[in-house]
């Protein structure tokens, strides 16, 4: 009888729910990191460094290019990835980045670019870089947003 009872105890532990109503698990999820409760970055983003990197990438990629409406979306994506990679190499802690690149053909028209977002004036920042050729204007916008 005891042998049957032991087997029954083993069998009943499988698939049963504990007092909290969840099935027992062998390993609980471990947190990725502890909260530091820090509200300020160790080093604040330096706008001039980001602007210089974005400007250098725009100039290197576009100085001898001509406008082509079909390939411009791919060129914008490539440039924005390069700028994002360069900015991440600066290794500012607790910042996330948004990079937007726009290429517009010169056709004697005006252009207005606007964006909106929630913003923390003390910690978040943005920079822009511009490259102009005979056939187009390219504008890169880099936003650095602090997260805690």
N, CA, C and O atoms as a GROMACS GRO file, in nm:
protein
  592
    1UNK      N    1   0.080  -0.118   0.000
    1UNK     CA    2   0.000   0.000   0.000
    1UNK      C    3   0.086   0.126   0.000
    1UNK      O    4   0.054   0.223  -0.069
    2UNK      N    5   0.194   0.124   0.076
    2UNK     CA    6   0.280   0.241   0.079
    2UNK      C    7   0.344   0.262  -0.057
    2UNK      O    8   0.359   0.376  -0.100
    3UNK      N    9   0.381   0.156  -0.125
    3UNK     CA   10   0.440   0.170  -0.259
    3UNK      C   11   0.341   0.237  -0.353
    3UNK      O   12   0.380   0.321  -0.434
    4UNK      N   13   0.214   0.200  -0.344
    4UNK     CA   14   0.112   0.262  -0.428
    4UNK      C   15   0.090   0.407  -0.390
    4UNK      O   16   0.065   0.492  -0.475
    5UNK      N   17   0.101   0.435  -0.260
    5UNK     CA   18   0.082   0.572  -0.214
    5UNK      C   19   0.196   0.662  -0.263
    5UNK      O   20   0.173   0.776  -0.302
    6UNK      N   21   0.318   0.609  -0.260
    6UNK     CA   22   0.431   0.687  -0.309
    6UNK      C   23   0.414   0.715  -0.457
    6UNK      O   24   0.438   0.827  -0.503
    7UNK      N   25   0.373   0.614  -0.532
    7UNK     CA   26   0.353   0.634  -0.675
    7UNK      C   27   0.242   0.737  -0.699
    7UNK      O   28   0.251   0.820  -0.789
    8UNK      N   29   0.140   0.730  -0.617
    8UNK     CA   30   0.030   0.824  -0.631
    8UNK      C   31   0.078   0.966  -0.599
    8UNK      O   32   0.037   1.061  -0.666
    9UNK      N   33   0.163   0.982  -0.498
    9UNK     CA   34   0.217   1.114  -0.465
    9UNK      C   35   0.299   1.168  -0.581
    9UNK      O   36   0.290   1.286  -0.614
   10UNK      N   37   0.380   1.081  -0.643
   10UNK     CA   38   0.459   1.126  -0.757
   10UNK      C   39   0.368   1.168  -0.871
   10UNK      O   40   0.389   1.273  -0.932
   11UNK      N   41   0.267   1.088  -0.900
   11UNK     CA   42   0.178   1.115  -1.012
   11UNK      C   43   0.096   1.241  -0.987
   11UNK      O   44   0.070   1.317  -1.081
   12UNK      N   45   0.054   1.266  -0.863
   12UNK     CA   46  -0.031   1.381  -0.837
   12UNK      C   47   0.046   1.511  -0.840
   12UNK      O   48  -0.014   1.617  -0.857
   13UNK      N   49   0.178   1.506  -0.823
   13UNK     CA   50   0.255   1.631  -0.826
   13UNK      C   51   0.268   1.684  -0.968
   13UNK      O   52   0.291   1.804  -0.987
   14UNK      N   53   0.254   1.598  -1.068
   14UNK     CA   54   0.265   1.643  -1.206
   14UNK      C   55   0.133   1.704  -1.251
   14UNK      O   56   0.026   1.646  -1.231
   15UNK      N   57   0.141   1.822  -1.310
   15UNK     CA   58   0.022   1.884  -1.368
   15UNK      C   59  -0.068   1.950  -1.266
   15UNK      O   60  -0.166   2.015  -1.305
   16UNK      N   61  -0.041   1.936  -1.139
   16UNK     CA   62  -0.124   1.999  -1.037
   16UNK      C   63  -0.082   2.144  -1.020
   16UNK      O   64   0.032   2.181  -1.046
   17UNK      N   65  -0.175   2.225  -0.977
   17UNK     CA   66  -0.147   2.365  -0.952
   17UNK      C   67  -0.116   2.385  -0.805
   17UNK      O   68  -0.171   2.316  -0.719
   18UNK      N   69  -0.028   2.480  -0.777
   18UNK     CA   70   0.006   2.510  -0.638
   18UNK      C   71  -0.096   2.608  -0.580
   18UNK      O   72  -0.197   2.638  -0.645
   19UNK      N   73  -0.072   2.658  -0.462
   19UNK     CA   74  -0.165   2.744  -0.391
   19UNK      C   75  -0.193   2.874  -0.468
   19UNK      O   76  -0.302   2.931  -0.455
   20UNK      N   77  -0.097   2.921  -0.548
   20UNK     CA   78  -0.118   3.046  -0.622
   20UNK      C   79  -0.200   3.025  -0.748
   20UNK      O   80  -0.236   3.122  -0.815
   21UNK      N   81  -0.229   2.900  -0.782
   21UNK     CA   82  -0.310   2.872  -0.900
   21UNK      C   83  -0.230   2.850  -1.026
   21UNK      O   84  -0.288   2.838  -1.134
   22UNK      N   85  -0.099   2.845  -1.016
   22UNK     CA   86  -0.016   2.821  -1.133
   22UNK      C   87   0.055   2.688  -1.119
   22UNK      O   88   0.079   2.640  -1.007
   23UNK      N   89   0.087   2.629  -1.229
   23UNK     CA   90   0.159   2.502  -1.227
   23UNK      C   91   0.301   2.527  -1.178
   23UNK      O   92   0.362   2.627  -1.215
   24UNK      N   93   0.355   2.438  -1.097
   24UNK     CA   94   0.492   2.459  -1.050
   24UNK      C   95   0.591   2.448  -1.166
   24UNK      O   96   0.575   2.365  -1.255
   25UNK      N   97   0.691   2.532  -1.162
   25UNK     CA   98   0.795   2.528  -1.266
   25UNK      C   99   0.927   2.497  -1.200
   25UNK      O  100   0.948   2.524  -1.082
   26UNK      N  101   1.015   2.440  -1.279
   26UNK     CA  102   1.144   2.404  -1.224
   26UNK      C  103   1.234   2.526  -1.208
   26UNK      O  104   1.309   2.534  -1.111
   27UNK      N  105   1.227   2.622  -1.302
   27UNK     CA  106   1.308   2.742  -1.293
   27UNK      C  107   1.218   2.863  -1.307
   27UNK      O  108   1.130   2.867  -1.393
   28UNK      N  109   1.240   2.960  -1.223
   28UNK     CA  110   1.167   3.085  -1.233
   28UNK      C  111   1.246   3.181  -1.320
   28UNK      O  112   1.369   3.173  -1.327
   29UNK      N  113   1.177   3.273  -1.385
   29UNK     CA  114   1.244   3.371  -1.470
   29UNK      C  115   1.328   3.464  -1.384
   29UNK      O  116   1.283   3.514  -1.281
   30UNK      N  117   1.452   3.485  -1.427
   30UNK     CA  118   1.541   3.572  -1.353
   30UNK      C  119   1.539   3.710  -1.415
   30UNK      O  120   1.534   3.722  -1.538
   31UNK      N  121   1.544   3.814  -1.334
   31UNK     CA  122   1.548   3.948  -1.392
   31UNK      C  123   1.678   3.972  -1.467
   31UNK      O  124   1.782   3.918  -1.429
   32UNK      N  125   1.671   4.052  -1.573
   32UNK     CA  126   1.789   4.078  -1.656
   32UNK      C  127   1.890   4.167  -1.583
   32UNK      O  128   2.011   4.148  -1.598
   33UNK      N  129   1.843   4.260  -1.507
   33UNK     CA  130   1.932   4.350  -1.435
   33UNK      C  131   1.857   4.414  -1.320
   33UNK      O  132   1.734   4.417  -1.318
   34UNK      N  133   1.930   4.464  -1.228
   34UNK     CA  134   1.866   4.529  -1.114
   34UNK      C  135   1.842   4.675  -1.146
   34UNK      O  136   1.919   4.739  -1.218
   35UNK      N  137   1.735   4.727  -1.090
   35UNK     CA  138   1.703   4.867  -1.109
   35UNK      C  139   1.798   4.952  -1.026
   35UNK      O  140   1.818   4.926  -0.907
   36UNK      N  141   1.858   5.052  -1.088
   36UNK     CA  142   1.955   5.136  -1.019
   36UNK      C  143   1.890   5.262  -0.962
   36UNK      O  144   1.952   5.332  -0.881
   37UNK      N  145   1.768   5.290  -1.001
   37UNK     CA  146   1.696   5.410  -0.957
   37UNK      C  147   1.772   5.538  -0.993
   37UNK      O  148   1.757   5.640  -0.926
   38UNK      N  149   1.853   5.531  -1.097
   38UNK     CA  150   1.930   5.647  -1.142
   38UNK      C  151   1.846   5.723  -1.244
   38UNK      O  152   1.795   5.664  -1.339
   39UNK      N  153   1.833   5.852  -1.225
   39UNK     CA  154   1.750   5.932  -1.314
   39UNK      C  155   1.830   6.016  -1.412
   39UNK      O  156   1.773   6.081  -1.499
   40UNK      N  157   1.961   6.017  -1.400
   40UNK     CA  158   2.047   6.096  -1.487
   40UNK      C  159   2.147   6.003  -1.557
   40UNK      O  160   2.189   5.904  -1.498
   41UNK      N  161   2.186   6.034  -1.680
   41UNK     CA  162   2.288   5.954  -1.748
   41UNK      C  163   2.426   5.981  -1.688
   41UNK      O  164   2.451   6.088  -1.631
   42UNK      N  165   2.515   5.883  -1.700
   42UNK     CA  166   2.653   5.905  -1.654
   42UNK      C  167   2.718   6.016  -1.737
   42UNK      O  168   2.784   6.105  -1.682
   43UNK      N  169   2.700   6.009  -1.869
   43UNK     CA  170   2.752   6.113  -1.957
   43UNK      C  171   2.640   6.159  -2.049
   43UNK      O  172   2.572   6.077  -2.111
   44UNK      N  173   2.620   6.287  -2.056
   44UNK     CA  174   2.516   6.342  -2.141
   44UNK      C  175   2.562   6.343  -2.286
   44UNK      O  176   2.681   6.359  -2.315
   45UNK      N  177   2.469   6.325  -2.377
   45UNK     CA  178   2.498   6.322  -2.521
   45UNK      C  179   2.556   6.457  -2.564
   45UNK      O  180   2.503   6.563  -2.528
   46UNK      N  181   2.663   6.451  -2.640
   46UNK     CA  182   2.724   6.573  -2.694
   46UNK      C  183   2.675   6.592  -2.837
   46UNK      O  184   2.710   6.516  -2.927
   47UNK      N  185   2.594   6.694  -2.856
   47UNK     CA  186   2.532   6.719  -2.986
   47UNK      C  187   2.636   6.732  -3.098
   47UNK      O  188   2.615   6.680  -3.208
   48UNK      N  189   2.744   6.800  -3.070
   48UNK     CA  190   2.843   6.826  -3.175
   48UNK      C  191   2.905   6.698  -3.230
   48UNK      O  192   2.932   6.688  -3.350
   49UNK      N  193   2.929   6.599  -3.143
   49UNK     CA  194   2.986   6.472  -3.190
   49UNK      C  195   2.889   6.399  -3.283
   49UNK      O  196   2.930   6.347  -3.387
   50UNK      N  197   2.763   6.395  -3.245
   50UNK     CA  198   2.663   6.327  -3.328
   50UNK      C  199   2.644   6.402  -3.460
   50UNK      O  200   2.636   6.340  -3.565
   51UNK      N  201   2.638   6.534  -3.454
   51UNK     CA  202   2.623   6.614  -3.576
   51UNK      C  203   2.740   6.592  -3.671
   51UNK      O  204   2.720   6.577  -3.792
   52UNK      N  205   2.861   6.589  -3.618
   52UNK     CA  206   2.979   6.568  -3.701
   52UNK      C  207   2.978   6.431  -3.768
   52UNK      O  208   3.011   6.418  -3.886
   53UNK      N  209   2.940   6.328  -3.692
   53UNK     CA  210   2.933   6.192  -3.750
   53UNK      C  211   2.828   6.186  -3.860
   53UNK      O  212   2.854   6.132  -3.968
   54UNK      N  213   2.708   6.240  -3.833
   54UNK     CA  214   2.600   6.237  -3.933
   54UNK      C  215   2.639   6.316  -4.057
   54UNK      O  216   2.614   6.272  -4.169
   55UNK      N  217   2.701   6.432  -4.038
   55UNK     CA  218   2.743   6.515  -4.151
   55UNK      C  219   2.849   6.444  -4.236
   55UNK      O  220   2.844   6.449  -4.358
   56UNK      N  221   2.943   6.380  -4.171
   56UNK     CA  222   3.049   6.308  -4.243
   56UNK      C  223   2.991   6.193  -4.325
   56UNK      O  224   3.032   6.172  -4.439
   57UNK      N  225   2.897   6.120  -4.268
   57UNK     CA  226   2.837   6.006  -4.341
   57UNK      C  227   2.756   6.057  -4.458
   57UNK      O  228   2.765   6.001  -4.568
   58UNK      N  229   2.676   6.162  -4.438
   58UNK     CA  230   2.598   6.218  -4.549
   58UNK      C  231   2.690   6.265  -4.662
   58UNK      O  232   2.665   6.234  -4.779
   59UNK      N  233   2.793   6.337  -4.628
   59UNK     CA  234   2.884   6.390  -4.730
   59UNK      C  235   2.956   6.279  -4.805
   59UNK      O  236   2.965   6.283  -4.927
   60UNK      N  237   3.007   6.180  -4.732
   60UNK     CA  238   3.080   6.069  -4.797
   60UNK      C  239   2.991   5.988  -4.890
   60UNK      O  240   3.034   5.949  -4.999
   61UNK      N  241   2.868   5.964  -4.849
   61UNK     CA  242   2.779   5.880  -4.930
   61UNK      C  243   2.718   5.955  -5.049
   61UNK      O  244   2.686   5.894  -5.151
   62UNK      N  245   2.701   6.087  -5.036
   62UNK     CA  246   2.621   6.159  -5.134
   62UNK      C  247   2.695   6.262  -5.217
   62UNK      O  248   2.635   6.322  -5.306
   63UNK      N  249   2.823   6.286  -5.192
   63UNK     CA  250   2.891   6.397  -5.258
   63UNK      C  251   2.895   6.384  -5.410
   63UNK      O  252   2.895   6.486  -5.480
   64UNK      N  253   2.899   6.264  -5.463
   64UNK     CA  254   2.904   6.248  -5.608
   64UNK      C  255   2.780   6.180  -5.665
   64UNK      O  256   2.780   6.136  -5.780
   65UNK      N  257   2.675   6.172  -5.586
   65UNK     CA  258   2.551   6.107  -5.630
   65UNK      C  259   2.461   6.206  -5.702
   65UNK      O  260   2.471   6.327  -5.683
   66UNK      N  261   2.373   6.153  -5.786
   66UNK     CA  262   2.268   6.233  -5.849
   66UNK      C  263   2.134   6.176  -5.806
   66UNK      O  264   2.125   6.060  -5.766
   67UNK      N  265   2.031   6.259  -5.815
   67UNK     CA  266   1.900   6.216  -5.766
   67UNK      C  267   1.840   6.108  -5.856
   67UNK      O  268   1.839   6.121  -5.978
   68UNK      N  269   1.790   6.003  -5.794
   68UNK     CA  270   1.718   5.896  -5.863
   68UNK      C  271   1.602   5.855  -5.773
   68UNK      O  272   1.623   5.797  -5.666
   69UNK      N  273   1.481   5.886  -5.816
   69UNK     CA  274   1.362   5.860  -5.734
   69UNK      C  275   1.343   5.714  -5.699
   69UNK      O  276   1.288   5.682  -5.594
   70UNK      N  277   1.388   5.623  -5.786
   70UNK     CA  278   1.368   5.480  -5.761
   70UNK      C  279   1.463   5.426  -5.654
   70UNK      O  280   1.425   5.340  -5.575
   71UNK      N  281   1.586   5.477  -5.651
   71UNK     CA  282   1.683   5.423  -5.555
   71UNK      C  283   1.693   5.505  -5.426
   71UNK      O  284   1.760   5.462  -5.332
   72UNK      N  285   1.630   5.620  -5.421
   72UNK     CA  286   1.639   5.706  -5.302
   72UNK      C  287   1.591   5.640  -5.173
   72UNK      O  288   1.656   5.658  -5.070
   73UNK      N  289   1.480   5.565  -5.173
   73UNK     CA  290   1.438   5.501  -5.047
   73UNK      C  291   1.544   5.404  -4.992
   73UNK      O  292   1.565   5.397  -4.871
   74UNK      N  293   1.609   5.331  -5.080
   74UNK     CA  294   1.712   5.236  -5.036
   74UNK      C  295   1.837   5.310  -4.986
   74UNK      O  296   1.901   5.269  -4.889
   75UNK      N  297   1.869   5.420  -5.053
   75UNK     CA  298   1.982   5.503  -5.010
   75UNK      C  299   1.955   5.566  -4.874
   75UNK      O  300   2.043   5.571  -4.789
   76UNK      N  301   1.832   5.613  -4.853
   76UNK     CA  302   1.793   5.669  -4.722
   76UNK      C  303   1.807   5.565  -4.612
   76UNK      O  304   1.859   5.594  -4.505
   77UNK      N  305   1.760   5.444  -4.638
   77UNK     CA  306   1.770   5.336  -4.539
   77UNK      C  307   1.915   5.302  -4.508
   77UNK      O  308   1.951   5.282  -4.392
   78UNK      N  309   1.997   5.296  -4.611
   78UNK     CA  310   2.138   5.264  -4.592
   78UNK      C  311   2.210   5.372  -4.511
   78UNK      O  312   2.289   5.341  -4.421
   79UNK      N  313   2.183   5.497  -4.544
   79UNK     CA  314   2.248   5.607  -4.472
   79UNK      C  315   2.201   5.612  -4.327
   79UNK      O  316   2.282   5.633  -4.236
   80UNK      N  317   2.073   5.592  -4.304
   80UNK     CA  318   2.023   5.596  -4.166
   80UNK      C  319   2.081   5.482  -4.082
   80UNK      O  320   2.108   5.501  -3.964
   81UNK      N  321   2.100   5.365  -4.142
   81UNK     CA  322   2.164   5.254  -4.069
   81UNK      C  323   2.309   5.287  -4.036
   81UNK      O  324   2.356   5.256  -3.926
   82UNK      N  325   2.380   5.349  -4.130
   82UNK     CA  326   2.520   5.388  -4.106
   82UNK      C  327   2.531   5.492  -3.995
   82UNK      O  328   2.619   5.484  -3.909
   83UNK      N  329   2.441   5.590  -3.997
   83UNK     CA  330   2.442   5.693  -3.893
   83UNK      C  331   2.409   5.633  -3.757
   83UNK      O  332   2.474   5.665  -3.658
   84UNK      N  333   2.309   5.545  -3.753
   84UNK     CA  334   2.272   5.480  -3.627
   84UNK      C  335   2.388   5.399  -3.571
   84UNK      O  336   2.415   5.403  -3.451
   85UNK      N  337   2.456   5.326  -3.657
   85UNK     CA  338   2.570   5.246  -3.613
   85UNK      C  339   2.681   5.336  -3.558
   85UNK      O  340   2.741   5.305  -3.455
   86UNK      N  341   2.708   5.446  -3.626
   86UNK     CA  342   2.813   5.539  -3.582
   86UNK      C  343   2.778   5.604  -3.449
   86UNK      O  344   2.865   5.624  -3.364
   87UNK      N  345   2.651   5.638  -3.430
   87UNK     CA  346   2.608   5.702  -3.306
   87UNK      C  347   2.613   5.602  -3.190
   87UNK      O  348   2.653   5.637  -3.079
   88UNK      N  349   2.575   5.479  -3.216
   88UNK     CA  350   2.580   5.377  -3.110
   88UNK      C  351   2.723   5.348  -3.067
   88UNK      O  352   2.747   5.311  -2.952
   89UNK      N  353   2.819   5.365  -3.156
   89UNK     CA  354   2.960   5.344  -3.122
   89UNK      C  355   3.011   5.448  -3.022
   89UNK      O  356   3.113   5.425  -2.957
   90UNK      N  357   2.942   5.561  -3.011
   90UNK     CA  358   2.979   5.662  -2.911
   90UNK      C  359   2.951   5.613  -2.770
   90UNK      O  360   3.006   5.666  -2.673
   91UNK      N  361   2.866   5.513  -2.758
   91UNK     CA  362   2.842   5.439  -2.634
   91UNK      C  363   2.791   5.527  -2.518
   91UNK      O  364   2.845   5.523  -2.408
   92UNK      N  365   2.686   5.604  -2.545
   92UNK     CA  366   2.619   5.674  -2.437
   92UNK      C  367   2.524   5.576  -2.369
   92UNK      O  368   2.446   5.509  -2.436
   93UNK      N  369   2.531   5.568  -2.236
   93UNK     CA  370   2.447   5.473  -2.166
   93UNK      C  371   2.304   5.526  -2.153
   93UNK      O  372   2.281   5.646  -2.136
   94UNK      N  373   2.210   5.434  -2.162
   94UNK     CA  374   2.067   5.461  -2.142
   94UNK      C  375   2.007   5.558  -2.242
   94UNK      O  376   1.918   5.636  -2.207
   95UNK      N  377   2.053   5.556  -2.363
   95UNK     CA  378   1.993   5.637  -2.469
   95UNK      C  379   1.945   5.546  -2.581
   95UNK      O  380   2.011   5.447  -2.616
   96UNK      N  381   1.831   5.580  -2.636
   96UNK     CA  382   1.781   5.516  -2.757
   96UNK      C  383   1.779   5.621  -2.866
   96UNK      O  384   1.760   5.740  -2.838
   97UNK      N  385   1.797   5.577  -2.989
   97UNK     CA  386   1.813   5.671  -3.099
   97UNK      C  387   1.709   5.647  -3.207
   97UNK      O  388   1.668   5.534  -3.234
   98UNK      N  389   1.668   5.756  -3.269
   98UNK     CA  390   1.582   5.752  -3.387
   98UNK      C  391   1.655   5.831  -3.495
   98UNK      O  392   1.693   5.946  -3.473
   99UNK      N  393   1.674   5.769  -3.612
   99UNK     CA  394   1.743   5.834  -3.723
   99UNK      C  395   1.649   5.837  -3.842
   99UNK      O  396   1.594   5.735  -3.883
  100UNK      N  397   1.632   5.956  -3.897
  100UNK     CA  398   1.546   5.973  -4.014
  100UNK      C  399   1.625   6.046  -4.121
  100UNK      O  400   1.686   6.150  -4.094
  101UNK      N  401   1.624   5.992  -4.242
  101UNK     CA  402   1.696   6.055  -4.354
  101UNK      C  403   1.595   6.080  -4.465
  101UNK      O  404   1.514   5.993  -4.499
  102UNK      N  405   1.601   6.199  -4.521
  102UNK     CA  406   1.508   6.240  -4.626
  102UNK      C  407   1.590   6.294  -4.744
  102UNK      O  408   1.677   6.379  -4.725
  103UNK      N  409   1.561   6.245  -4.863
  103UNK     CA  410   1.627   6.295  -4.984
  103UNK      C  411   1.519   6.349  -5.077
  103UNK      O  412   1.424   6.278  -5.111
  104UNK      N  413   1.534   6.475  -5.117
  104UNK     CA  414   1.433   6.542  -5.199
  104UNK      C  415   1.500   6.603  -5.321
  104UNK      O  416   1.605   6.666  -5.311
  105UNK      N  417   1.438   6.582  -5.436
  105UNK     CA  418   1.491   6.639  -5.560
  105UNK      C  419   1.473   6.790  -5.561
  105UNK      O  420   1.371   6.842  -5.516
  106UNK      N  421   1.573   6.860  -5.612
  106UNK     CA  422   1.561   7.005  -5.628
  106UNK      C  423   1.475   7.033  -5.751
  106UNK      O  424   1.510   6.995  -5.863
  107UNK      N  425   1.363   7.098  -5.728
  107UNK     CA  426   1.274   7.132  -5.839
  107UNK      C  427   1.208   7.267  -5.814
  107UNK      O  428   1.090   7.286  -5.844
  108UNK      N  429   1.284   7.360  -5.757
  108UNK     CA  430   1.234   7.495  -5.727
  108UNK      C  431   1.108   7.493  -5.641
  108UNK      O  432   1.012   7.563  -5.670
  109UNK      N  433   1.110   7.414  -5.537
  109UNK     CA  434   0.997   7.407  -5.446
  109UNK      C  435   1.046   7.429  -5.303
  109UNK      O  436   1.165   7.418  -5.274
  110UNK      N  437   0.952   7.459  -5.216
  110UNK     CA  438   0.984   7.474  -5.074
  110UNK      C  439   0.961   7.340  -5.005
  110UNK      O  440   0.885   7.256  -5.053
  111UNK      N  441   1.028   7.323  -4.890
  111UNK     CA  442   1.012   7.198  -4.818
  111UNK      C  443   1.001   7.230  -4.668
  111UNK      O  444   1.082   7.306  -4.614
  112UNK      N  445   0.901   7.173  -4.603
  112UNK     CA  446   0.885   7.188  -4.459
  112UNK      C  447   0.881   7.049  -4.399
  112UNK      O  448   0.802   6.965  -4.441
  113UNK      N  449   0.967   7.025  -4.300
  113UNK     CA  450   0.972   6.896  -4.231
  113UNK      C  451   0.939   6.921  -4.085
  113UNK      O  452   0.995   7.011  -4.022
  114UNK      N  453   0.847   6.842  -4.031
  114UNK     CA  454   0.809   6.858  -3.890
  114UNK      C  455   0.794   6.722  -3.825
  114UNK      O  456   0.765   6.623  -3.892
  115UNK      N  457   0.814   6.718  -3.695
  115UNK     CA  458   0.793   6.593  -3.620
  115UNK      C  459   0.748   6.629  -3.480
  115UNK      O  460   0.772   6.739  -3.431
  116UNK      N  461   0.681   6.534  -3.415
  116UNK     CA  462   0.634   6.553  -3.278
  116UNK      C  463   0.664   6.429  -3.197
  116UNK      O  464   0.659   6.317  -3.248
  117UNK      N  465   0.694   6.451  -3.070
  117UNK     CA  466   0.711   6.339  -2.979
  117UNK      C  467   0.711   6.390  -2.835
  117UNK      O  468   0.722   6.510  -2.811
  118UNK      N  469   0.697   6.299  -2.741
  118UNK     CA  470   0.710   6.336  -2.601
  118UNK      C  471   0.858   6.360  -2.575
  118UNK      O  472   0.941   6.285  -2.624
  119UNK      N  473   0.891   6.462  -2.500
  119UNK     CA  474   1.028   6.505  -2.491
  119UNK      C  475   1.063   6.548  -2.350
  119UNK      O  476   0.983   6.611  -2.282
  120UNK      N  477   1.182   6.514  -2.306
  120UNK     CA  478   1.236   6.560  -2.180
  120UNK      C  479   1.348   6.659  -2.213
  120UNK      O  480   1.456   6.619  -2.256
  121UNK      N  481   1.322   6.786  -2.195
  121UNK     CA  482   1.418   6.890  -2.235
  121UNK      C  483   1.554   6.877  -2.166
  121UNK      O  484   1.655   6.918  -2.222
  122UNK      N  485   1.556   6.821  -2.048
  122UNK     CA  486   1.682   6.812  -1.974
  122UNK      C  487   1.771   6.699  -2.022
  122UNK      O  488   1.894   6.711  -2.013
  123UNK      N  489   1.714   6.590  -2.074
  123UNK     CA  490   1.795   6.473  -2.106
  123UNK      C  491   1.794   6.437  -2.255
  123UNK      O  492   1.894   6.386  -2.305
  124UNK      N  493   1.685   6.463  -2.324
  124UNK     CA  494   1.674   6.427  -2.465
  124UNK      C  495   1.730   6.539  -2.553
  124UNK      O  496   1.733   6.655  -2.514
  125UNK      N  497   1.775   6.500  -2.672
  125UNK     CA  498   1.829   6.600  -2.764
  125UNK      C  499   1.812   6.552  -2.908
  125UNK      O  500   1.779   6.436  -2.933
  126UNK      N  501   1.835   6.643  -3.001
  126UNK     CA  502   1.830   6.608  -3.143
  126UNK      C  503   1.931   6.692  -3.218
  126UNK      O  504   1.969   6.802  -3.175
  127UNK      N  505   1.975   6.640  -3.330
  127UNK     CA  506   2.064   6.714  -3.420
  127UNK      C  507   2.021   6.687  -3.563
  127UNK      O  508   1.957   6.586  -3.592
  128UNK      N  509   2.058   6.778  -3.651
  128UNK     CA  510   2.029   6.757  -3.794
  128UNK      C  511   2.156   6.784  -3.873
  128UNK      O  512   2.244   6.860  -3.831
  129UNK      N  513   2.163   6.721  -3.988
  129UNK     CA  514   2.275   6.741  -4.080
  129UNK      C  515   2.217   6.751  -4.220
  129UNK      O  516   2.116   6.687  -4.251
  130UNK      N  517   2.280   6.831  -4.304
  130UNK     CA  518   2.226   6.856  -4.438
  130UNK      C  519   2.338   6.844  -4.542
  130UNK      O  520   2.451   6.887  -4.519
  131UNK      N  521   2.303   6.784  -4.654
  131UNK     CA  522   2.396   6.773  -4.767
  131UNK      C  523   2.322   6.817  -4.892
  131UNK      O  524   2.216   6.764  -4.924
  132UNK      N  525   2.378   6.914  -4.963
  132UNK     CA  526   2.311   6.967  -5.080
  132UNK      C  527   2.400   6.949  -5.203
  132UNK      O  528   2.519   6.982  -5.199
  133UNK      N  529   2.342   6.897  -5.311
  133UNK     CA  530   2.413   6.884  -5.438
  133UNK      C  531   2.336   6.961  -5.545
  133UNK      O  532   2.241   7.032  -5.514
  134UNK      N  533   2.376   6.946  -5.668
  134UNK     CA  534   2.307   7.016  -5.777
  134UNK      C  535   2.168   6.960  -5.803
  134UNK      O  536   2.081   7.033  -5.851
  135UNK      N  537   2.145   6.832  -5.771
  135UNK     CA  538   2.017   6.769  -5.807
  135UNK      C  539   1.926   6.738  -5.688
  135UNK      O  540   1.807   6.715  -5.707
  136UNK      N  541   1.978   6.737  -5.566
  136UNK     CA  542   1.894   6.703  -5.451
  136UNK      C  543   1.945   6.764  -5.322
  136UNK      O  544   2.057   6.816  -5.315
  137UNK      N  545   1.861   6.757  -5.220
  137UNK     CA  546   1.896   6.796  -5.084
  137UNK      C  547   1.868   6.677  -4.994
  137UNK      O  548   1.762   6.616  -5.003
  138UNK      N  549   1.963   6.644  -4.908
  138UNK     CA  550   1.946   6.534  -4.812
  138UNK      C  551   1.950   6.592  -4.672
  138UNK      O  552   2.034   6.676  -4.640
  139UNK      N  553   1.858   6.546  -4.588
  139UNK     CA  554   1.848   6.593  -4.451
  139UNK      C  555   1.845   6.471  -4.359
  139UNK      O  556   1.765   6.380  -4.377
  140UNK      N  557   1.932   6.472  -4.261
  140UNK     CA  558   1.934   6.364  -4.160
  140UNK      C  559   1.896   6.423  -4.025
  140UNK      O  560   1.948   6.527  -3.986
  141UNK      N  561   1.807   6.357  -3.955
  141UNK     CA  562   1.763   6.397  -3.822
  141UNK      C  563   1.794   6.283  -3.726
  141UNK      O  564   1.752   6.170  -3.749
  142UNK      N  565   1.867   6.312  -3.619
  142UNK     CA  566   1.903   6.212  -3.520
  142UNK      C  567   1.846   6.258  -3.385
  142UNK      O  568   1.880   6.366  -3.337
  143UNK      N  569   1.761   6.175  -3.325
  143UNK     CA  570   1.705   6.206  -3.194
  143UNK      C  571   1.763   6.107  -3.092
  143UNK      O  572   1.764   5.986  -3.115
  144UNK      N  573   1.812   6.159  -2.981
  144UNK     CA  574   1.865   6.076  -2.872
  144UNK      C  575   1.771   6.092  -2.753
  144UNK      O  576   1.758   6.201  -2.697
  145UNK      N  577   1.706   5.983  -2.714
  145UNK     CA  578   1.608   5.987  -2.606
  145UNK      C  579   1.659   5.904  -2.489
  145UNK      O  580   1.693   5.787  -2.504
  146UNK      N  581   1.663   5.966  -2.372
  146UNK     CA  582   1.709   5.899  -2.250
  146UNK      C  583   1.598   5.811  -2.196
  146UNK      O  584   1.482   5.851  -2.192
  147UNK      N  585   1.634   5.690  -2.155
  147UNK     CA  586   1.536   5.604  -2.088
  147UNK      C  587   1.600   5.549  -1.962
  147UNK      O  588   1.720   5.521  -1.958
  148UNK      N  589   1.517   5.533  -1.856
  148UNK     CA  590   1.572   5.484  -1.730
  148UNK      C  591   1.519   5.348  -1.695
  148UNK      O  592   1.556   5.293  -1.591
   0.00000   0.00000   0.00000
